[in-house]
Amino acid sequence: MGVTRLKRKDRRNKTFSRLEVQFLKLATNIELGSRSAEKKDSQIAKNNAVLAIAAAK
């Protein structure tokens, strides 16, 4: 079965959605009170705490 080429608009949307997901995964500055508030025992919170300690030294 042949591979169908995406139209330009769909290729652009695919790229932008991939970049958006990548950006959201890297986001560490989650605002307080937002619906996506980070749990205090999450891995990102632990990583931020370790980075803060390392930066203080």
Helices and strands as residue ranges (DSSP letters): H 8-26, H 43-56
